[in-house]
């Protein structure tokens, strides 16, 4: 019906594929994606995404809540499960204590974006994730404070040692507390 054909995605990463940082810096596909999407700074993980109609309002603008859902996907996937964490009644898993969001530029239906995650800091029972969404530069940024909790009791728990070590290895600063 006169619609433009969808442009093919370049081979650097499939939409939804998570690309972790290797070693002490970016490299390879991460550098290519950073240049393509105008990413600034160092990020531990990146995932490409194409904005779906279900994430938009009637005018085709990405809904504010959809930005936060993309951050949630990063939080539970590469930000917890990929580090060895689990989501189960007897497990320690993250609960959001606070989220800050800053919307800088609108995104629209079928925009191709890059969602990034950085492990900012880790304390005894909490940690901080930074997220950003990029398209020709920064469009959205968010910070979440997460608390490690036992799901069966609702009590705070120490961030598991292996997960803490993985976060620190990917750039998180260890803080007292």
C-alpha positions in Angstrom: 0.0 0.0 0.0 2.8 2.4 -0.9 4.8 1.7 2.3 8.5 1.8 2.0 10.2 -1.6 2.2 11.9 -2.2 5.5 15.6 -1.7 5.3 17.7 -4.8 6.1 19.7 -4.8 9.3 23.5 -4.9 8.9 25.2 -8.1 9.9 26.9 -6.7 13.0 24.2 -8.0 15.4 20.7 -9.3 14.9 17.9 -7.3 16.6 17.6 -8.4 20.1 21.1 -10.1 20.1 23.1 -9.0 23.1 26.7 -8.1 22.5 28.8 -8.0 25.7 31.9 -6.0 26.1 35.1 -8.1 25.8 38.1 -7.5 28.1 38.8 -3.9 29.2 37.2 -2.0 26.4 34.7 -2.3 23.5 35.9 -4.1 20.4 34.7 -5.5 17.1 31.0 -5.4 16.8 30.6 -3.2 19.9 32.8 -0.5 18.3 30.8 -0.8 15.1 27.5 -0.4 16.9 28.8 2.5 19.0 29.8 4.4 15.9 26.6 3.6 14.1 24.3 4.7 16.9 26.4 7.6 18.3 27.2 5.9 21.6 29.4 7.8 24.0 31.2 6.3 27.0 31.9 2.8 28.0 29.0 0.3 28.2 29.2 -3.3 29.3 26.4 -4.7 27.1 24.5 -3.5 24.0 21.4 -4.9 22.3 19.8 -3.7 19.1 16.1 -3.2 19.0 13.5 -2.1 16.3 10.6 -0.1 17.8 7.4 -2.2 17.4 3.9 -0.8 16.9 2.9 -2.2 20.3 5.4 0.1 21.9 3.9 3.2 20.3 1.0 5.6 20.7 -1.6 6.3 18.0 0.8 8.8 16.3 3.6 6.3 16.1 5.7 7.8 18.9 7.4 5.3 21.3 5.4 5.3 24.6 7.3 6.5 27.7 6.7 3.1 29.5 8.2 1.2 26.5 11.6 2.8 27.2 11.5 1.4 30.7 10.5 -2.0 29.5 13.6 -2.1 27.3 15.7 -1.3 30.4 13.9 -4.1 32.3 14.8 -6.5 29.5 18.5 -5.5 30.0 18.2 -5.8 33.8 16.8 -9.3 33.9 18.8 -10.7 31.0 22.4 -9.6 30.7 22.1 -7.6 34.0 21.2 -10.7 36.2 20.5 -14.0 34.5 23.6 -13.9 32.3 25.7 -13.3 35.4 24.4 -16.5 37.0 21.4 -15.1 38.8 18.0 -16.8 38.9 14.4 -15.8 39.3 12.7 -18.4 41.6 10.9 -18.4 44.9 14.0 -19.6 46.8 16.5 -17.4 45.0 18.0 -14.0 45.6 17.0 -11.7 42.8 16.8 -8.0 42.2 13.9 -5.8 43.1 13.7 -2.2 41.8 14.0 0.3 44.6 14.3 3.5 42.5 14.3 4.4 38.8 15.2 7.7 37.3 14.5 8.4 33.7 15.4 11.2 31.4 13.7 11.5 27.9 15.8 13.5 25.5 14.5 12.8 22.0 11.5 11.0 20.7 11.7 7.6 19.0 9.2 6.4 16.5 7.7 3.2 15.0 10.3 1.1 13.2 13.3 3.2 14.5 16.3 1.0 15.0 18.0 1.8 18.3 20.7 0.5 20.5 20.0 -0.2 24.2 23.0 -0.2 26.5 23.6 -1.3 30.1 26.5 -0.3 32.4 27.1 -1.7 35.9 27.7 1.5 37.9 28.2 0.3 41.4 27.6 -2.6 43.8 27.2 -2.5 47.6 26.5 -5.3 50.1 22.7 -5.7 49.3 22.2 -3.3 46.4 23.6 -2.3 43.1 23.1 0.3 40.4 22.5 -0.1 36.7 22.8 2.7 34.1 20.8 2.3 30.8 20.7 4.4 27.7 18.9 4.2 24.3 20.8 5.6 21.3 19.9 6.6 17.7 22.2 9.1 16.2 23.2 10.0 19.8 21.6 9.7 23.2 17.7 9.6 23.2 17.0 8.3 26.7 19.0 7.6 29.9 18.0 5.9 33.1 19.5 4.7 36.4 18.0 2.0 38.6 18.9 1.2 42.2 18.2 -2.5 42.7 18.1 -4.4 46.0 18.9 -8.1 46.3 16.1 -9.9 48.0 15.1 -13.4 48.9 11.9 -14.0 47.0 10.4 -16.4 49.5 10.8 -14.1 52.6 11.1 -10.6 51.0 14.2 -9.9 53.1 17.3 -8.1 51.8 20.2 -10.4 51.0 23.8 -9.9 50.0 24.4 -9.7 46.3 25.7 -13.2 45.5 29.5 -13.3 45.3 29.7 -14.6 41.8 27.4 -11.9 40.5 29.2 -9.2 42.5 32.5 -10.3 40.9 31.0 -10.3 37.4 29.6 -6.8 37.9 33.0 -5.5 39.1 34.8 -7.3 36.2 32.5 -5.3 33.9 33.1 -1.9 35.5 31.0 -1.7 38.7 32.6 0.3 41.5 32.5 -1.5 44.9 31.1 0.8 47.5 30.9 0.3 51.3 27.7 -0.7 52.9 
